[in-house]
Amino acid sequence: MWKPFLPLVDFIDRYQGLIIGFAVLGFFLLLNQVIYRLFWTSYPSREDYLAAHPGCASADGVLCATCGQKAVSMAVRGSGRMFRCTWCDAELFRVDRG
């Protein structure tokens, strides 16, 4: 009854360290993605940022509330864009992909 499974048992017995290692690596990569998604939504949207700092809207774009320099965008793969200050490097707000 167990004869068809003997090659599988032999494979698992021979490579159990690699199997466990890849399983742990996969778990941590998945955990990293979950934490990243939660971290991404913690940044305010552009509308929320401008509502909190109404003096930061200008004709050239959005200004940093801390130092007053212009914000530039940085692409975040799979999520959208993150806007940062060019002078103090503060992360200001996010723009979701849509």
VOMARDO-620058 format. One record per residue: residue in one letter; x, y, z of N, C-alpha, C in turn; residue number from 1. Coordinates in steps of 0.1 Angstrom, whole numbers, plus 5000, padded with zeros to 4 digits. Layout:
BEGIN
GURO code  nxx  nyy  nzz caxx cayy cazz  cxx  cyy  czz pos
GURO    A    X    Y    Z    X    Y    Z    X    Y    Z NUM
...
***
This chain:
BEGIN
GURO code  nxx  nyy  nzz caxx cayy cazz  cxx  cyy  czz pos
GURO    M 5008 4988 5000 5000 5000 5000 5009 5013 5000   1
GURO    W 5020 5013 5007 5028 5024 5008 5039 5025 4997   2
GURO    K 5040 5015 4989 5051 5015 4979 5051 5026 4969   3
GURO    P 5039 5032 4965 5040 5043 4956 5045 5056 4962   4
GURO    F 5044 5056 4976 5049 5068 4983 5063 5067 4987   5
GURO    L 5070 5056 4985 5084 5055 4990 5093 5065 4983   6
GURO    P 5092 5067 4970 5101 5077 4965 5099 5091 4971   7
GURO    L 5087 5095 4974 5084 5108 4980 5089 5108 4994   8
GURO    V 5088 5097 5002 5093 5097 5015 5108 5098 5015   9
GURO    D 5115 5091 5005 5129 5091 5004 5134 5106 5000  10
GURO    F 5126 5112 4991 5130 5126 4987 5129 5135 4999  11
GURO    I 5118 5134 5007 5116 5143 5019 5127 5140 5029  12
GURO    D 5130 5127 5031 5141 5124 5040 5154 5129 5036  13
GURO    R 5157 5129 5023 5170 5133 5019 5172 5148 5019  14
GURO    Y 5161 5155 5015 5162 5170 5014 5153 5177 5024  15
GURO    Q 5152 5172 5036 5143 5179 5046 5149 5192 5050  16
GURO    G 5162 5194 5051 5168 5207 5054 5164 5217 5044  17
GURO    L 5165 5214 5031 5162 5224 5021 5147 5227 5021  18
GURO    I 5139 5217 5023 5124 5219 5023 5121 5228 5034  19
GURO    I 5126 5225 5046 5123 5234 5058 5129 5248 5055  20
GURO    G 5140 5249 5050 5146 5262 5047 5138 5270 5037  21
GURO    F 5134 5264 5026 5125 5271 5017 5112 5275 5022  22
GURO    A 5106 5266 5031 5093 5269 5037 5095 5281 5047  23
GURO    V 5106 5282 5054 5108 5293 5063 5110 5306 5055  24
GURO    L 5118 5305 5044 5120 5317 5036 5107 5322 5030  25
GURO    G 5099 5312 5025 5086 5316 5019 5077 5323 5030  26
GURO    F 5077 5318 5042 5069 5324 5053 5074 5338 5055  27
GURO    F 5087 5340 5056 5091 5354 5059 5089 5363 5047  28
GURO    L 5089 5359 5035 5086 5367 5024 5071 5371 5024  29
GURO    L 5063 5361 5027 5049 5364 5028 5046 5374 5039  30
GURO    L 5052 5372 5051 5051 5381 5062 5055 5395 5059  31
GURO    N 5066 5396 5051 5071 5409 5047 5061 5416 5038  32
GURO    Q 5054 5409 5029 5044 5415 5020 5032 5420 5029  33
GURO    V 5028 5412 5038 5017 5416 5047 5020 5429 5055  34
GURO    I 5032 5429 5061 5036 5441 5068 5038 5453 5059  35
GURO    Y 5043 5451 5047 5044 5462 5038 5031 5468 5034  36
GURO    R 5021 5459 5031 5008 5464 5028 5002 5472 5039  37
GURO    L 5003 5468 5051 4998 5475 5063 5006 5488 5065  38
GURO    F 5019 5488 5062 5027 5500 5063 5023 5510 5053  39
GURO    W 5020 5505 5041 5017 5514 5029 5005 5522 5032  40
GURO    T 4995 5516 5038 4982 5523 5040 4983 5532 5052  41
GURO    S 4994 5532 5060 4995 5541 5071 4999 5555 5067  42
GURO    Y 5004 5556 5055 5007 5570 5050 4994 5577 5046  43
GURO    P 4993 5590 5047 4980 5597 5043 4980 5598 5028  44
GURO    S 4968 5599 5023 4966 5601 5009 4969 5616 5006  45
GURO    R 4970 5620 4993 4973 5634 4990 4962 5643 4996  46
GURO    E 4949 5639 4995 4938 5648 4999 4939 5649 5015  47
GURO    D 4942 5638 5022 4944 5639 5036 4956 5648 5040  48
GURO    Y 4967 5647 5033 4978 5655 5036 4975 5670 5034  49
GURO    L 4969 5673 5023 4965 5687 5020 4955 5692 5030  50
GURO    A 4946 5684 5035 4936 5688 5044 4943 5691 5058  51
GURO    A 4953 5683 5061 4960 5685 5074 4970 5697 5073  52
GURO    H 4975 5700 5061 4984 5711 5059 4979 5719 5047  53
GURO    P 4969 5728 5049 4964 5735 5038 4973 5745 5031  54
GURO    G 4983 5750 5038 4993 5759 5032 5003 5753 5023  55
GURO    C 5003 5740 5022 5013 5733 5014 5009 5731 4999  56
GURO    A 4997 5735 4995 4994 5734 4981 4999 5746 4974  57
GURO    S 5006 5744 4963 5011 5755 4955 5008 5753 4940  58
GURO    A 5012 5762 4932 5010 5761 4918 5020 5751 4912  59
GURO    D 5032 5749 4918 5042 5740 4914 5039 5726 4918  60
GURO    G 5031 5724 4928 5029 5711 4934 5027 5712 4949  61
GURO    V 5030 5701 4956 5028 5701 4970 5041 5704 4977  62
GURO    L 5041 5712 4987 5053 5715 4995 5053 5707 5008  63
GURO    C 5065 5706 5013 5067 5699 5026 5062 5708 5037  64
GURO    A 5055 5702 5047 5050 5710 5058 5062 5713 5068  65
GURO    T 5073 5706 5068 5084 5708 5077 5093 5719 5072  66
GURO    C 5098 5718 5060 5108 5727 5055 5103 5736 5043  67
GURO    G 5092 5733 5037 5087 5741 5026 5092 5738 5012  68
GURO    Q 5100 5727 5011 5106 5724 4998 5095 5716 4990  69
GURO    K 5097 5715 4977 5088 5708 4968 5089 5692 4970  70
GURO    A 5078 5685 4969 5078 5671 4970 5080 5665 4957  71
GURO    V 5087 5654 4956 5089 5646 4944 5084 5632 4946  72
GURO    S 5080 5626 4935 5074 5612 4936 5085 5602 4934  73
GURO    M 5082 5590 4940 5090 5579 4939 5081 5567 4937  74
GURO    A 5084 5559 4927 5075 5548 4924 5077 5537 4934  75
GURO    V 5066 5531 4938 5066 5519 4947 5060 5508 4939  76
GURO    R 5067 5498 4937 5063 5487 4928 5050 5480 4933  77
GURO    G 5040 5480 4925 5028 5473 4929 5018 5480 4937  78
GURO    S 5022 5492 4942 5013 5499 4951 5009 5513 4946  79
GURO    G 5018 5521 4940 5015 5534 4936 5027 5543 4936  80
GURO    R 5026 5555 4942 5037 5564 4943 5037 5570 4957  81
GURO    M 5050 5572 4961 5052 5578 4974 5059 5592 4971  82
GURO    F 5054 5602 4978 5059 5615 4976 5068 5619 4988  83
GURO    R 5080 5623 4985 5090 5627 4995 5094 5641 4993  84
GURO    C 5099 5647 5004 5105 5661 5003 5119 5660 4997  85
GURO    T 5122 5670 4989 5136 5669 4982 5147 5674 4992  86
GURO    W 5143 5681 5002 5153 5687 5011 5155 5678 5023  87
GURO    C 5145 5676 5031 5146 5669 5044 5143 5654 5043  88
GURO    D 5140 5649 5031 5138 5635 5028 5126 5629 5036  89
GURO    A 5117 5637 5040 5105 5632 5048 5095 5626 5038  90
GURO    E 5089 5614 5042 5079 5608 5034 5066 5616 5037  91
GURO    L 5059 5622 5027 5048 5630 5029 5035 5623 5027  92
GURO    F 5032 5618 5015 5019 5612 5013 5021 5601 5002  93
GURO    R 5010 5593 5000 5010 5583 4990 4999 5586 4980  94
GURO    V 5001 5581 4968 4990 5581 4957 4989 5567 4953  95
GURO    D 4977 5561 4955 4975 5547 4952 4974 5546 4937  96
GURO    R 4978 5534 4932 4977 5531 4918 4962 5529 4914  97
GURO    G 4958 5535 4904 4944 5534 4901 4940 5538 4887  98
***
